[in-house]
Amino acid sequence: MAKKILIKPIITEKAENLSENLGQFTFIVAKNANKVEIRKAIEAKFSVSVNSVNTLNMPSKAKNRNTRSGVLKGSVSGYKKAIITLSEGETIDFFGDI
């Protein structure tokens, strides 16, 4: 169940600041997943307790690229993002033993 709902964590500078300061972690999730399913998947996979789940539907973006043969037009797919707030003192270690 967790593999179908959780796609991958978002590891950016902003997401790292959220995790260090507020205990919030950001994931890309399946578009059809709701907050209850996301909460259960996080708790099952990482064995932590989740306080809240906030979701955002990120829109697709049009992109253009100049090549020798002309301008190529395309788009970057939209996705659903979930920001998870964990209980006080709990954390998720994405990098393990690196």
TAKAVEN-V742549 format. One record per pair of residues at least 12 apart in sequence whose ideal C-beta (glycine too) atoms are under 6 Angstrom apart, sorted by the first residue. I is the first residue (numbers start at 1). J is the second residue. Records with the same first field share a line. If there is no record, write none. Layout:
I: J ; J
//
This chain:
2: 41 ; 44 ; 45
5: 29 ; 30 ; 33 ; 37 ; 41
6: 27 ; 41
7: 28
8: 28
9: 27 ; 94
10: 26
23: 86
24: 83 ; 85
25: 84 ; 92
26: 83
27: 82
28: 79
29: 80 ; 82
31: 80
35: 53
38: 53 ; 82
39: 53
42: 84
46: 92
48: 86 ; 90
49: 87
50: 84
51: 85 ; 87
52: 85
53: 82 ; 84
54: 83
55: 82
56: 81
57: 80
58: 78 ; 79 ; 81
59: 78
60: 75 ; 77 ; 78
61: 76
62: 75
63: 76
//
